[in-house]
Amino acid sequence: MFGLGFWELLLILVIVLVLFGVKRLPQLGSSLGEGIKNFTKSVREEDSLPEKKNPPDEEASDSSKPPGKDD
């Protein structure tokens, strides 16, 4: 996928273990998973929202008149 092999992934895991320690590793994993879940949820919600249509220019120019009053 990203061109990472087994040794590269193992090196990244070792660096993460050294930086954060064994005790914080599960917390980091759950935080990362929750962030990804929230991101994908927001992307799906944005895709499902209908697009707002802009009113035509004619209606925008008549907006100074109260509705229902024809001159």
Buried (B, 14 or more C-beta within 10 A) or exposed (E): EEEEEEEEEEEEEEEBEEEEEEEEEEEEEEEEEEEEEEEEEEEEEEEEEEEEEEEEEEEEEEEEEEEEEEE
